[in-house]
Amino acid sequence: MKSTFVFLALFVAKCFILESSCSSQSRNMLRLTKVSGFSWKNCGKQGNAVQMKTLKVSPDPISIPGKLTVEASLTTSAALTSPLSVDLTLKRRTGLWIKIPCIGQIGSCRYPNVCDLLDQLIPPGQDCPELLETYGLPCHCPFNAGDYAFPPLDFNISKIELPRFLTNGNYNVQGVLRSPDGELGCLDISFSLQSQK
């Protein structure tokens, strides 16, 4: 789950914070104002190599722009080496849970090689972000087996714009980390979004 946690954090930063706030198609976007009801659980097999132990996000609700505090601990019993894939499934509750398709790399998307994505976000040879280095996390594959704990970390969240298909409502995201040998871990996250034009 170490690589999943790092990947998800970098993915959120890239797709929602960096790219969305810079979008030139703002008329097709909604401004995210609040995230609430955050919950999580491991959703894979009990014997999976990667397990999230704790994941705390506060405050609830999270106002945007605003401050976010995240605390996490996780373990991986196996080294994680390339290729690693992540399958994200994003659903919105509209009476029934409706799967949101992959549109512009947002939604229910498959990322066939997380290691390549990490190399695109942080090119090899470039220093890893200080936050990762502080807690002994590499920003490139491979990831060593071990236990990892992150103390409460504060983040300032600026304006975030989302595609219109991510309108107000209750959402569920499931991320499954796989190697060529099979499933390594699964994380299920639920939350509610509130946005405006």
Backbone torsions as a table, in degrees:
resi	resn	phi	psi	omega
1	MET	NA	-16.0	177.7
2	LYS	-56.8	-50.0	-179.6
3	SER	-68.3	-34.0	177.3
4	THR	-63.6	-45.4	179.9
5	PHE	-61.5	-47.6	179.3
6	VAL	-62.6	-45.5	-179.9
7	PHE	-61.4	-48.3	-178.6
8	LEU	-61.6	-40.6	179.0
9	ALA	-63.5	-45.8	179.7
10	LEU	-68.4	-37.1	178.9
11	PHE	-62.7	-46.5	179.5
12	VAL	-61.5	-44.7	179.3
13	ALA	-60.2	-45.8	-177.4
14	LYS	-68.3	-52.2	-170.9
15	CYS	-79.5	-37.5	-173.5
16	PHE	-100.6	-41.0	-174.3
17	ILE	-87.6	-48.5	-175.5
18	LEU	-79.4	-55.4	-173.7
19	GLU	-74.7	-44.4	-174.6
20	SER	-65.5	-38.9	-178.1
21	SER	-71.5	-16.3	-179.6
22	CYS	-100.9	5.3	-173.5
23	SER	-62.2	138.7	177.6
24	SER	-90.0	-6.0	-179.4
25	GLN	-103.8	52.0	-172.9
26	SER	-62.4	-23.6	179.3
27	ARG	-67.6	-21.2	178.0
28	ASN	-96.7	11.3	-175.2
29	MET	-118.5	157.8	172.8
30	LEU	-116.1	146.7	178.3
31	ARG	-91.3	120.0	177.6
32	LEU	-71.7	128.5	-178.6
33	THR	-115.7	-22.7	-176.4
34	LYS	-158.6	140.9	171.7
35	VAL	-123.9	130.5	-178.3
36	SER	-141.2	170.1	175.1
37	GLY	64.4	34.1	-178.6
38	PHE	-67.8	128.6	172.7
39	SER	-146.2	161.6	-177.1
40	TRP	-149.4	162.0	171.3
41	LYS	-161.7	153.4	168.9
42	ASN	-71.9	138.2	-176.6
43	CYS	-121.6	3.8	-179.1
44	GLY	-91.7	-168.5	178.2
45	LYS	-71.5	149.3	-177.6
46	GLN	-59.2	-30.3	-178.4
47	GLY	-89.9	8.1	179.1
48	ASN	-57.5	145.9	-178.1
49	ALA	-65.7	-28.2	-174.2
50	VAL	-114.9	125.9	-178.8
51	GLN	-138.2	130.2	171.2
52	MET	-80.5	131.0	178.9
53	LYS	-93.1	-46.7	177.8
54	THR	-142.6	150.6	174.3
55	LEU	-153.6	106.1	-178.7
56	LYS	-114.3	130.5	178.5
57	VAL	-127.1	129.2	178.8
58	SER	-145.3	159.0	0.9
59	PRO	-79.5	178.3	174.2
60	ASP	-131.6	111.0	7.8
61	PRO	-81.2	161.5	174.1
62	ILE	-95.1	117.9	177.2
63	SER	-87.3	142.3	-179.0
64	ILE	-128.6	121.7	2.7
65	PRO	-69.8	157.6	-179.2
66	GLY	171.8	-165.8	-177.2
67	LYS	-111.0	142.8	-179.9
68	LEU	-129.3	136.6	175.1
69	THR	-117.4	129.8	-179.3
70	VAL	-126.3	136.6	175.9
71	GLU	-134.6	137.2	-176.2
72	ALA	-151.6	153.5	168.9
73	SER	-142.9	146.4	-176.2
74	LEU	-155.1	167.4	178.7
75	THR	-141.5	147.9	170.1
76	THR	-133.8	127.3	-177.3
77	SER	-90.5	-2.0	180.0
78	ALA	-136.6	150.5	173.6
79	ALA	-67.8	141.9	-177.9
80	LEU	-109.0	113.9	-175.5
81	THR	-123.8	159.1	-179.7
82	SER	-66.6	144.2	-1.1
83	PRO	-87.9	141.6	174.4
84	LEU	-122.0	128.9	178.0
85	SER	-110.4	154.6	174.2
86	VAL	-128.5	128.3	173.6
87	ASP	-107.9	114.7	177.2
88	LEU	-100.9	134.1	174.3
89	THR	-120.9	118.4	179.8
90	LEU	-109.9	126.6	179.7
91	LYS	-126.9	148.3	175.6
92	ARG	-121.3	136.5	-179.5
93	ARG	-86.5	120.7	177.1
94	THR	-131.0	48.0	-168.5
95	GLY	95.8	-54.7	171.0
96	LEU	-113.1	160.2	174.7
97	TRP	-79.0	122.0	-179.7
98	ILE	-110.4	126.1	178.5
99	LYS	-74.4	129.6	178.1
100	ILE	-91.5	123.5	-178.0
101	PRO	-67.8	167.5	178.0
102	CYS	-78.8	113.4	179.6
103	ILE	-127.0	114.0	179.5
104	GLY	61.1	38.1	-179.5
105	GLN	64.7	20.6	172.8
106	ILE	-124.7	133.5	-178.7
107	GLY	120.4	-147.2	-179.1
108	SER	-85.1	88.5	-172.4
109	CYS	-118.6	153.9	173.6
110	ARG	-108.9	130.4	176.8
111	TYR	-112.5	102.0	-169.5
112	PRO	-68.2	-23.4	178.6
113	ASN	-147.0	95.4	-179.5
114	VAL	-59.4	-35.3	-178.8
115	CYS	-61.4	-40.7	176.7
116	ASP	-65.1	-39.6	177.8
117	LEU	-62.8	-42.0	177.9
118	LEU	-61.5	-39.4	178.1
119	ASP	-65.7	-31.7	177.1
120	GLN	-72.1	-39.2	-179.3
121	LEU	-71.2	-40.9	179.6
122	ILE	-132.0	96.5	-175.3
123	PRO	-56.9	140.6	176.4
124	PRO	-54.1	140.2	-176.6
125	GLY	95.0	-22.9	175.8
126	GLN	-83.8	142.4	179.0
127	ASP	-60.8	143.6	173.9
128	CYS	-68.1	151.6	176.3
129	PRO	-54.6	143.4	-176.3
130	GLU	-54.5	-38.2	-179.6
131	LEU	-58.7	-43.2	178.7
132	LEU	-67.8	-43.5	179.9
133	GLU	-62.3	-38.3	-179.7
134	THR	-57.3	-36.4	-176.7
135	TYR	-104.6	17.7	173.8
136	GLY	70.6	27.0	-179.5
137	LEU	-101.4	125.9	172.9
138	PRO	-73.8	160.8	178.0
139	CYS	-111.5	13.1	177.2
140	HIS	-139.8	153.8	174.3
141	CYS	-68.9	149.7	3.3
142	PRO	-83.9	162.6	174.2
143	PHE	-112.3	128.1	-178.1
144	ASN	-76.4	153.5	174.1
145	ALA	-65.2	148.7	177.2
146	GLY	157.4	177.1	176.3
147	ASP	-103.8	140.9	-177.4
148	TYR	-136.3	137.0	177.3
149	ALA	-132.3	137.4	179.1
150	PHE	-117.5	121.8	176.3
151	PRO	-67.7	170.4	178.8
152	PRO	-54.9	125.4	179.6
153	LEU	-117.3	132.1	-179.7
154	ASP	-97.6	136.1	177.4
155	PHE	-128.5	138.0	171.9
156	ASN	-94.1	125.1	-178.1
157	ILE	-104.6	124.6	177.7
158	SER	-93.9	-167.2	179.9
159	LYS	-54.7	134.0	176.7
160	ILE	-127.9	126.8	174.9
161	GLU	-109.0	139.4	-178.8
162	LEU	-122.3	152.6	173.6
163	PRO	-60.4	151.0	-177.5
164	ARG	-57.2	-26.9	-179.3
165	PHE	-71.5	-9.1	174.0
166	LEU	-102.8	62.4	-177.1
167	THR	-83.1	-177.0	179.8
168	ASN	-52.5	140.3	176.2
169	GLY	153.5	-177.0	179.2
170	ASN	-97.7	134.0	-175.4
171	TYR	-128.2	156.1	174.1
172	ASN	-136.7	133.1	177.0
173	VAL	-122.8	129.7	174.9
174	GLN	-120.6	126.9	178.0
175	GLY	-116.0	124.7	179.7
176	VAL	-114.9	122.6	178.3
177	LEU	-95.2	129.2	-177.9
178	ARG	-132.5	148.9	167.7
179	SER	-112.1	175.0	176.9
180	PRO	-59.4	-21.8	-179.7
181	ASP	-86.0	-8.2	178.4
182	GLY	134.9	-170.2	-176.7
183	GLU	-68.1	134.1	177.3
184	LEU	-104.2	-33.5	-178.6
185	GLY	-171.4	163.5	-178.7
186	CYS	-147.7	133.3	178.8
187	LEU	-127.4	131.6	-178.4
188	ASP	-117.0	123.6	-177.5
189	ILE	-125.5	134.4	176.2
190	SER	-121.9	148.2	179.9
191	PHE	-167.2	168.6	174.8
192	SER	-118.4	142.3	178.0
193	LEU	-112.7	143.3	170.9
194	GLN	-129.3	128.5	-177.7
195	SER	-139.9	169.8	176.7
196	GLN	-146.8	164.8	180.0
197	LYS	-70.5	NA	NA
